[in-house]
């Protein structure tokens, strides 16, 4: 991927996590924030996620499912999105990529115990 494409992909992931953070209505119901990766290009998405994790923007943890990760946006990631928003550097990347992450809110109790 080109550097601009990598930057757009990382920004898209941060943006989705940022939006999901503020759409949670009841925090008591969410023990973990599990996301299923629904992109065709999973290798680039995983590379972008672990890059963001290494930079301290998010926390990423594996689960037993190969396409499901536990992801938390950190305050540094929130600051990055809001900084880009203030500077007007938010590109219309929504048209470049469809949703990459889908939050999984329902899962069995037996599945939760080994992932945390």
MODELLER restraints for C-alpha pairs under 7 A, 6 or more apart:
rsr = mdl.restraints
at = mdl.atoms
rsr.add(forms.Gaussian(group=physical.xy_distance, feature=features.Distance(at['CA:8:A'], at['CA:93:A']), mean=6.58, stdev=0.5))
rsr.add(forms.Gaussian(group=physical.xy_distance, feature=features.Distance(at['CA:9:A'], at['CA:48:A']), mean=6.92, stdev=0.5))
rsr.add(forms.Gaussian(group=physical.xy_distance, feature=features.Distance(at['CA:10:A'], at['CA:48:A']), mean=5.50, stdev=0.5))
rsr.add(forms.Gaussian(group=physical.xy_distance, feature=features.Distance(at['CA:12:A'], at['CA:93:A']), mean=6.84, stdev=0.5))
rsr.add(forms.Gaussian(group=physical.xy_distance, feature=features.Distance(at['CA:14:A'], at['CA:77:A']), mean=6.71, stdev=0.5))
rsr.add(forms.Gaussian(group=physical.xy_distance, feature=features.Distance(at['CA:15:A'], at['CA:81:A']), mean=6.78, stdev=0.5))
rsr.add(forms.Gaussian(group=physical.xy_distance, feature=features.Distance(at['CA:17:A'], at['CA:73:A']), mean=6.10, stdev=0.5))
rsr.add(forms.Gaussian(group=physical.xy_distance, feature=features.Distance(at['CA:18:A'], at['CA:73:A']), mean=6.89, stdev=0.5))
rsr.add(forms.Gaussian(group=physical.xy_distance, feature=features.Distance(at['CA:18:A'], at['CA:78:A']), mean=6.47, stdev=0.5))
rsr.add(forms.Gaussian(group=physical.xy_distance, feature=features.Distance(at['CA:32:A'], at['CA:70:A']), mean=6.68, stdev=0.5))
rsr.add(forms.Gaussian(group=physical.xy_distance, feature=features.Distance(at['CA:33:A'], at['CA:70:A']), mean=5.48, stdev=0.5))
rsr.add(forms.Gaussian(group=physical.xy_distance, feature=features.Distance(at['CA:33:A'], at['CA:71:A']), mean=5.84, stdev=0.5))
rsr.add(forms.Gaussian(group=physical.xy_distance, feature=features.Distance(at['CA:33:A'], at['CA:72:A']), mean=6.61, stdev=0.5))
rsr.add(forms.Gaussian(group=physical.xy_distance, feature=features.Distance(at['CA:33:A'], at['CA:103:A']), mean=6.93, stdev=0.5))
rsr.add(forms.Gaussian(group=physical.xy_distance, feature=features.Distance(at['CA:34:A'], at['CA:68:A']), mean=6.55, stdev=0.5))
rsr.add(forms.Gaussian(group=physical.xy_distance, feature=features.Distance(at['CA:34:A'], at['CA:69:A']), mean=5.61, stdev=0.5))
rsr.add(forms.Gaussian(group=physical.xy_distance, feature=features.Distance(at['CA:34:A'], at['CA:70:A']), mean=4.35, stdev=0.5))
rsr.add(forms.Gaussian(group=physical.xy_distance, feature=features.Distance(at['CA:34:A'], at['CA:71:A']), mean=6.27, stdev=0.5))
rsr.add(forms.Gaussian(group=physical.xy_distance, feature=features.Distance(at['CA:34:A'], at['CA:103:A']), mean=5.77, stdev=0.5))
rsr.add(forms.Gaussian(group=physical.xy_distance, feature=features.Distance(at['CA:34:A'], at['CA:104:A']), mean=5.33, stdev=0.5))
rsr.add(forms.Gaussian(group=physical.xy_distance, feature=features.Distance(at['CA:35:A'], at['CA:68:A']), mean=5.46, stdev=0.5))
rsr.add(forms.Gaussian(group=physical.xy_distance, feature=features.Distance(at['CA:35:A'], at['CA:69:A']), mean=5.44, stdev=0.5))
rsr.add(forms.Gaussian(group=physical.xy_distance, feature=features.Distance(at['CA:35:A'], at['CA:70:A']), mean=6.18, stdev=0.5))
rsr.add(forms.Gaussian(group=physical.xy_distance, feature=features.Distance(at['CA:35:A'], at['CA:71:A']), mean=6.82, stdev=0.5))
rsr.add(forms.Gaussian(group=physical.xy_distance, feature=features.Distance(at['CA:35:A'], at['CA:101:A']), mean=5.64, stdev=0.5))
rsr.add(forms.Gaussian(group=physical.xy_distance, feature=features.Distance(at['CA:35:A'], at['CA:102:A']), mean=5.24, stdev=0.5))
rsr.add(forms.Gaussian(group=physical.xy_distance, feature=features.Distance(at['CA:35:A'], at['CA:103:A']), mean=4.39, stdev=0.5))
rsr.add(forms.Gaussian(group=physical.xy_distance, feature=features.Distance(at['CA:35:A'], at['CA:104:A']), mean=5.56, stdev=0.5))
rsr.add(forms.Gaussian(group=physical.xy_distance, feature=features.Distance(at['CA:36:A'], at['CA:67:A']), mean=5.55, stdev=0.5))
rsr.add(forms.Gaussian(group=physical.xy_distance, feature=features.Distance(at['CA:36:A'], at['CA:68:A']), mean=4.33, stdev=0.5))
rsr.add(forms.Gaussian(group=physical.xy_distance, feature=features.Distance(at['CA:36:A'], at['CA:69:A']), mean=6.55, stdev=0.5))
rsr.add(forms.Gaussian(group=physical.xy_distance, feature=features.Distance(at['CA:36:A'], at['CA:101:A']), mean=5.57, stdev=0.5))
rsr.add(forms.Gaussian(group=physical.xy_distance, feature=features.Distance(at['CA:36:A'], at['CA:102:A']), mean=5.19, stdev=0.5))
rsr.add(forms.Gaussian(group=physical.xy_distance, feature=features.Distance(at['CA:36:A'], at['CA:103:A']), mean=6.40, stdev=0.5))
rsr.add(forms.Gaussian(group=physical.xy_distance, feature=features.Distance(at['CA:36:A'], at['CA:104:A']), mean=6.75, stdev=0.5))
rsr.add(forms.Gaussian(group=physical.xy_distance, feature=features.Distance(at['CA:37:A'], at['CA:67:A']), mean=5.42, stdev=0.5))
rsr.add(forms.Gaussian(group=physical.xy_distance, feature=features.Distance(at['CA:37:A'], at['CA:68:A']), mean=6.25, stdev=0.5))
rsr.add(forms.Gaussian(group=physical.xy_distance, feature=features.Distance(at['CA:37:A'], at['CA:100:A']), mean=5.77, stdev=0.5))
rsr.add(forms.Gaussian(group=physical.xy_distance, feature=features.Distance(at['CA:37:A'], at['CA:101:A']), mean=4.88, stdev=0.5))
rsr.add(forms.Gaussian(group=physical.xy_distance, feature=features.Distance(at['CA:37:A'], at['CA:102:A']), mean=6.65, stdev=0.5))
rsr.add(forms.Gaussian(group=physical.xy_distance, feature=features.Distance(at['CA:38:A'], at['CA:100:A']), mean=5.37, stdev=0.5))
rsr.add(forms.Gaussian(group=physical.xy_distance, feature=features.Distance(at['CA:38:A'], at['CA:101:A']), mean=6.05, stdev=0.5))
rsr.add(forms.Gaussian(group=physical.xy_distance, feature=features.Distance(at['CA:39:A'], at['CA:100:A']), mean=5.32, stdev=0.5))
rsr.add(forms.Gaussian(group=physical.xy_distance, feature=features.Distance(at['CA:52:A'], at['CA:58:A']), mean=5.93, stdev=0.5))
rsr.add(forms.Gaussian(group=physical.xy_distance, feature=features.Distance(at['CA:53:A'], at['CA:59:A']), mean=5.32, stdev=0.5))
rsr.add(forms.Gaussian(group=physical.xy_distance, feature=features.Distance(at['CA:53:A'], at['CA:60:A']), mean=6.10, stdev=0.5))
rsr.add(forms.Gaussian(group=physical.xy_distance, feature=features.Distance(at['CA:56:A'], at['CA:76:A']), mean=6.76, stdev=0.5))
rsr.add(forms.Gaussian(group=physical.xy_distance, feature=features.Distance(at['CA:57:A'], at['CA:73:A']), mean=6.29, stdev=0.5))
rsr.add(forms.Gaussian(group=physical.xy_distance, feature=features.Distance(at['CA:57:A'], at['CA:74:A']), mean=5.45, stdev=0.5))
rsr.add(forms.Gaussian(group=physical.xy_distance, feature=features.Distance(at['CA:57:A'], at['CA:76:A']), mean=5.16, stdev=0.5))
rsr.add(forms.Gaussian(group=physical.xy_distance, feature=features.Distance(at['CA:57:A'], at['CA:77:A']), mean=4.05, stdev=0.5))
rsr.add(forms.Gaussian(group=physical.xy_distance, feature=features.Distance(at['CA:58:A'], at['CA:71:A']), mean=6.76, stdev=0.5))
rsr.add(forms.Gaussian(group=physical.xy_distance, feature=features.Distance(at['CA:58:A'], at['CA:72:A']), mean=5.49, stdev=0.5))
rsr.add(forms.Gaussian(group=physical.xy_distance, feature=features.Distance(at['CA:58:A'], at['CA:73:A']), mean=4.35, stdev=0.5))
rsr.add(forms.Gaussian(group=physical.xy_distance, feature=features.Distance(at['CA:58:A'], at['CA:74:A']), mean=5.07, stdev=0.5))
rsr.add(forms.Gaussian(group=physical.xy_distance, feature=features.Distance(at['CA:58:A'], at['CA:77:A']), mean=6.34, stdev=0.5))
rsr.add(forms.Gaussian(group=physical.xy_distance, feature=features.Distance(at['CA:59:A'], at['CA:71:A']), mean=5.57, stdev=0.5))
rsr.add(forms.Gaussian(group=physical.xy_distance, feature=features.Distance(at['CA:59:A'], at['CA:72:A']), mean=5.14, stdev=0.5))
rsr.add(forms.Gaussian(group=physical.xy_distance, feature=features.Distance(at['CA:59:A'], at['CA:73:A']), mean=6.48, stdev=0.5))
rsr.add(forms.Gaussian(group=physical.xy_distance, feature=features.Distance(at['CA:60:A'], at['CA:69:A']), mean=6.60, stdev=0.5))
rsr.add(forms.Gaussian(group=physical.xy_distance, feature=features.Distance(at['CA:60:A'], at['CA:70:A']), mean=5.70, stdev=0.5))
rsr.add(forms.Gaussian(group=physical.xy_distance, feature=features.Distance(at['CA:60:A'], at['CA:71:A']), mean=4.70, stdev=0.5))
rsr.add(forms.Gaussian(group=physical.xy_distance, feature=features.Distance(at['CA:60:A'], at['CA:72:A']), mean=6.78, stdev=0.5))
rsr.add(forms.Gaussian(group=physical.xy_distance, feature=features.Distance(at['CA:61:A'], at['CA:69:A']), mean=5.71, stdev=0.5))
rsr.add(forms.Gaussian(group=physical.xy_distance, feature=features.Distance(at['CA:61:A'], at['CA:70:A']), mean=5.06, stdev=0.5))
rsr.add(forms.Gaussian(group=physical.xy_distance, feature=features.Distance(at['CA:61:A'], at['CA:71:A']), mean=6.60, stdev=0.5))
rsr.add(forms.Gaussian(group=physical.xy_distance, feature=features.Distance(at['CA:62:A'], at['CA:69:A']), mean=5.01, stdev=0.5))
rsr.add(forms.Gaussian(group=physical.xy_distance, feature=features.Distance(at['CA:62:A'], at['CA:70:A']), mean=6.39, stdev=0.5))
rsr.add(forms.Gaussian(group=physical.xy_distance, feature=features.Distance(at['CA:63:A'], at['CA:69:A']), mean=5.72, stdev=0.5))
rsr.add(forms.Gaussian(group=physical.xy_distance, feature=features.Distance(at['CA:63:A'], at['CA:115:A']), mean=5.40, stdev=0.5))
rsr.add(forms.Gaussian(group=physical.xy_distance, feature=features.Distance(at['CA:84:A'], at['CA:90:A']), mean=5.88, stdev=0.5))
